[in-house]
């Protein structure tokens, strides 16, 4: 526990998961054994390795999955909230604008089908 406190002071951060782990290790012998095994293996495992990075670039180091979660989660609900506040006229205008953009893509799609299809040579 002393080493954990020293490292927490040095890093200037408190890791709630590790604090809980250490607190439980005082009363639970199985947790204490688990903690001792971690300490023997590598003392630095008691702290999150993220805090030992020299630098962190959010754009370069962010996994793609995180971006998908944000786009499929937060952005989806923001769009839903935006659409519910629109009047009927504004919704119709939005639908028309979206269809206008989609027609261009569909046209390209049909062009590709015509160009690359072996069933229907044009």
N, C-alpha and C positions, 0 to 999 in steps of 0.2 A: 504494500500500500504506500509505503514511503517513496518508493521509486516512481510509482504512478503519480503521486502528488508533485514530486520534483519535475517530472516531465510535463505535467499539466501546467505548472508555473512557467516553465521554459517556453512552451508553445503558446501560452496565453489563452488556452481554450479548455473547456470541459466537455468531455465526450459522455453524453448521458447513457449510452449503451454500456460503455466500459465502467462507468460509476455504478450502474445497477449490477453488473457482473461482479465487481469487487465487493459490493455490499452483500450480495447473496452468498459470496464465497465465505464470508465470516460465519454464517449460520448453516450452510449446506456443505457437508464434507465432499460430496461429489463435485460441486463447483470449485471447491478449494483445490482438489486434486487436478481438475481440468486447468485451473489457472497456473498451478505449479508446473504442469507439463508444458504449457505455453511459455512460461518463463525459462524453463530449461532449454526448450527448442530455440527460442529467439525472443529476447526481452522486448524488442521493438514491436512485437505483434500485439502488445497491449494497447498500442495507440494506432489510430488510423494512419495508414501510410500516405494518405493525401496530404497530411500536414508536413511531410518531409520532402515534398516536391520543391525543386528550385524555382520552377515557373509553371504556370497553368494558363494555357490559351483556350478560352471557352469555345472558340470557333474550331480550332484544330483538334482539341482533345475531347470534344463532346461526341458521344456515340450517336450514330444515326437513329437508333431506337428512341432516344430521348426526343429527338426532333419529331419523330412520328407520333409519339405520345402527346406532345404539345399540340401538333397540328390536328390530330384526331380528337383531342380532348378539349382544350381551352378554346381553340379557334372555332371548333364546331359549335360550342355553346355560345360563343360571342356572335357568330353568324345567326344562330337561331334566335338569340335575343334581339338582334338588329331587325330581323324579318318580322317578328311579332309586333314590333312597334310601327310598322308601315301601314298606311291606309290601303284600301282596295286598289285605288288608282296607282299608287306608288308600287304596289306588288305587281300589278299588270305591266307597268313600265319596266320593272326589274326583270320579269319573265321575258319580255320582248328583247331586252338588251342581252340577256344570257343566251337566248335562242339565236340571236344575230351572231354572236361569237361562236356558238356551237355549229351553226350552219357552215361556217368556213372550215372548221375541223372535219365535219362530216363530208364536205366536198373533197377535201384532201384525202380522206379515208376511201371514198368511192374511187377517186382517181388512182390511188394505190392499188385497189382491188382490180381495177381495169388493167392497170399496167402490169401487175405481177401475177394475175390469175392465169392458170394454164387451162382451165375449163372454158373460159370465154375469151378467146384471143380477139383483140381489137386492133 
